[in-house]
Amino acid sequence: MELPRAFGLLLHPTSLPGPYGVGVLGREAWDFLRFLKEAGGRYWQVLPLGPTGYGDSPYQSFSAFAGNPYLVDLRPLEEAGYVRLTDPGFPGARVDYGLLYAWKWPALREAFQGFLERASREEKEDFASFREKEAWWLEDYALFMALKAHHGGLPWNRWPLPLRLREEKALKEAVQALAEEMAFHAFTQWLFFRQWAALKEAAEALGVQIIGDMPIFVAEDSAEVWAHPEWFHLDGEGRPTVVAGVPPDYFSETGQRWGNPLYRWDVLEREGFAFWVDRLRKALELFHLVRVDHFRGFEAYWEIPASCPTAVEGRWVKAPGERLFHRIQEVFGRVPILAEDLGVITPEVEALRDRFGLPGMKVLQFAFDDGLENPFLPHNYPPHGQVVVYTGTHDNDTTLGWYRTATPHEKAFLERYLADWGLSFRKEEEVPWALMGLGMKSVARLAVYPVQDVLALGSEARMNYPGRPYGNWAWRLLPGELTPKHGERLRAMAEETGRV
């Protein structure tokens, strides 16, 4: 695919400002689109949008297809008389997921009851049509969530054996007994996809495209693993025998043990990679570009025995990436995929990426720890510029936080290198903008910056600490924190570098 010379901002919707504890797909999201448009930006990048569970990670979702009910804006449902909203005292600067869970699910249930009692015939017909159209994934998801609620939130591989094994009699009884609960979970998805479709349409009207994020793996406790255990390396109890992760690297001395079950690629391939075709088709309904997380796992993935507590013990196992992407091209033609090609990247991974013309990623925070041959330094980017440059990602510290903990060597190298590009800074708070300026000046066709760097925020605004199971994904913008002056500065920088 060919990227335009442009820039965008990275902001997960949960980080949007607004009342009721978490960012939602409402007026604040529309305001952000307008800010981006006025700043000259053409892309809004988000993290995965699936429903989150324990740990609140968007990369560990209950479904590969569903949307996160936390992102549903309930204010229109209050205006329709379906629900009455009260604020239990949410903090403004961070998401309190415990409080959010205790408040939002009951509010959604109240809205569902109000919908059943007072919705118009047209709305109810639209909801029924949605359930019918999306039944291919929605019915498994709704039953999975209903059963999960019925069993006190336990993961599916701790349910009674007949349900774990999806015995026909047990499933029929569950569908009959839990029909209303299934309808409720389908209702949350109807709300999410209606609001997302309206937001996407608003983005297109403003000339803004949305970059989505697709995790390569799915969560162990998800509708897909429960509904299709044959696709995964599981034992007779439904527990993974091997799990995903990455070996020791920049982020962690013991690697990252993500815990996701690994695919039985032979089974997926015999089915024509239908699961991946369905995933990508759904993603292309939601997004204009799709960032595929952990792209290197399509060439080879780090297989960790499930009994191991860290990722140190593991091995590389080959994956059928070339055959998979050939199949994707057969179905879709050339697809707008960005390859997250960070980590342990080999010539084979690069060859797979380049064979299918997929832009990769460059992260400027990785550029200054060694010499001039570092591939993250802008003068080493490919001449065609078909890469996406970031100051940092959701897994990095903010740029100001990174600079404050950088070594003297990195700081000195950074200053010399910026000077070669006509850039400088007088105080550390200016480092994020200097690094954004470097990305703007680079040959990279697309530059994407976390909003935390636009605001020059420190480590307190970091989104995720890889390997840490708590306290992540919680940072939020404050109302009015992103100002027209920020937009004017971004536009000026973009105009100077041909990105508007």
WORA-V198702 format. One record per residue. N is the residue number from 1. SS is DSSP state (h for helix, s for strand, l for the rest). NEAR is the number of other C-alpha atoms within 12 Angstrom. Layout:
n: <N N>
ss: <SS SS>
near: <NEAR NEAR>
This chain:
n: <1 2 3 4 5 6 7 8 9 10 11 12 13 14 15 16 17 18 19 20 21 22 23 24 25 26 27 28 29 30 31 32 33 34 35 36 37 38 39 40 41 42 43 44 45 46 47 48 49 50 51 52 53 54 55 56 57 58 59 60 61 62 63 64 65 66 67 68 69 70 71 72 73 74 75 76 77 78 79 80 81 82 83 84 85 86 87 88 89 90 91 92 93 94 95 96 97 98 99 100 101 102 103 104 105 106 107 108 109 110 111 112 113 114 115 116 117 118 119 120 121 122 123 124 125 126 127 128 129 130 131 132 133 134 135 136 137 138 139 140 141 142 143 144 145 146 147 148 149 150 151 152 153 154 155 156 157 158 159 160 161 162 163 164 165 166 167 168 169 170 171 172 173 174 175 176 177 178 179 180 181 182 183 184 185 186 187 188 189 190 191 192 193 194 195 196 197 198 199 200 201 202 203 204 205 206 207 208 209 210 211 212 213 214 215 216 217 218 219 220 221 222 223 224 225 226 227 228 229 230 231 232 233 234 235 236 237 238 239 240 241 242 243 244 245 246 247 248 249 250 251 252 253 254 255 256 257 258 259 260 261 262 263 264 265 266 267 268 269 270 271 272 273 274 275 276 277 278 279 280 281 282 283 284 285 286 287 288 289 290 291 292 293 294 295 296 297 298 299 300 301 302 303 304 305 306 307 308 309 310 311 312 313 314 315 316 317 318 319 320 321 322 323 324 325 326 327 328 329 330 331 332 333 334 335 336 337 338 339 340 341 342 343 344 345 346 347 348 349 350 351 352 353 354 355 356 357 358 359 360 361 362 363 364 365 366 367 368 369 370 371 372 373 374 375 376 377 378 379 380 381 382 383 384 385 386 387 388 389 390 391 392 393 394 395 396 397 398 399 400 401 402 403 404 405 406 407 408 409 410 411 412 413 414 415 416 417 418 419 420 421 422 423 424 425 426 427 428 429 430 431 432 433 434 435 436 437 438 439 440 441 442 443 444 445 446 447 448 449 450 451 452 453 454 455 456 457 458 459 460 461 462 463 464 465 466 467 468 469 470 471 472 473 474 475 476 477 478 479 480 481 482 483 484 485 486 487 488 489 490 491 492 493 494 495 496 497 498 499 500>
ss: <l l l l l s s s s s l l h h h l l l l l l l l l l l h h h h h h h h h h h h l l l l s s s l l l l l l s l l l l l l l l s l l l l l l l h h h l l l h h h h h l l l l l l l l l l l l l l s l l h h h h h h h h h h h h h h h h h h h h h h l l h h h h h h h h h h h h h l h h h h h h h h h h h h h h h h l l l l l h h h l l h h h h l l l h h h h h h h h h h l h h h h h h h h h h h h h h h h h h h h h h h h h h h l l l s s s s s s l l l l l l l l h h h h h l h h h s l s l l l l l s l s s s s s l l l l l l l l l s s s s s s l s l h h h h h h l l l h h h h h h h h h h h h h l l s s s s l l h h h h l s s s s s s l l l l l l l l l s s s s l l h h h h h h h h h h h h l l l l s s s l l l l l l l h h h h h h h h h l l l s s s s s h h h l l l l l l l l l l l h h h l l l l l l s s s s l l l l l l l l h h h h h h h l l h h h h h h h h h h h h h l l l l l l l h h h h h h h h h h h h h h l l l l s s s s s h h h h l l l l h h h l l l l l l l l l l l l l s l l l l l l l l h h h h h h h h h h h h h l l l l>
near: <26 23 30 25 32 44 46 47 45 38 42 40 46 48 41 41 36 36 32 36 39 44 42 39 40 36 25 28 36 31 26 44 39 29 33 43 32 27 34 35 43 39 44 45 42 36 40 43 42 41 38 32 29 25 26 32 37 40 39 33 37 43 41 41 40 44 40 42 43 42 42 40 40 41 27 22 28 20 15 19 21 25 28 24 23 17 19 17 14 25 24 25 26 32 36 32 31 22 21 30 25 19 26 34 25 23 32 37 29 25 34 36 24 24 30 23 17 18 21 15 13 12 20 21 15 19 31 19 16 26 29 17 15 24 23 20 30 35 34 35 41 39 41 43 43 33 39 33 21 22 19 13 19 21 31 38 32 22 25 22 16 20 30 31 25 29 16 13 13 21 26 16 17 29 25 17 17 26 23 22 29 32 36 36 38 40 40 43 41 35 38 34 34 27 31 32 22 20 34 31 22 25 32 23 16 26 24 35 35 43 39 37 41 40 37 36 41 41 38 42 38 42 37 37 39 39 33 25 32 25 30 33 31 26 17 15 21 33 29 33 25 34 38 42 42 39 29 22 19 20 23 22 16 22 29 33 34 38 33 37 40 40 41 30 31 21 20 27 25 17 18 22 30 20 32 37 26 23 29 36 26 26 32 26 21 36 36 32 34 39 34 36 31 33 40 37 40 37 31 31 36 37 38 33 29 27 17 23 20 26 31 24 25 27 19 24 24 21 28 28 33 28 24 29 33 23 28 28 23 15 19 18 17 20 32 32 42 39 40 35 36 33 29 27 28 19 15 22 32 29 22 31 35 23 20 29 25 33 39 44 43 41 40 46 42 33 34 31 25 19 17 18 14 19 26 34 35 41 25 21 30 23 13 20 31 31 42 48 48 46 48 41 40 41 33 33 36 42 43 36 27 35 39 22 18 24 15 14 17 24 26 18 23 35 27 18 26 32 17 15 21 15 25 26 23 12 15 25 25 25 36 41 35 35 49 45 40 42 46 41 33 39 30 40 36 43 50 47 45 44 47 42 43 42 32 34 32 28 25 24 37 35 41 31 26 32 29 20 19 18 24 33 37 37 37 36 38 26 19 18 24 31 23 22 17 25 28 21 24 41 29 21 30 33 21 18 26 23 32 29>
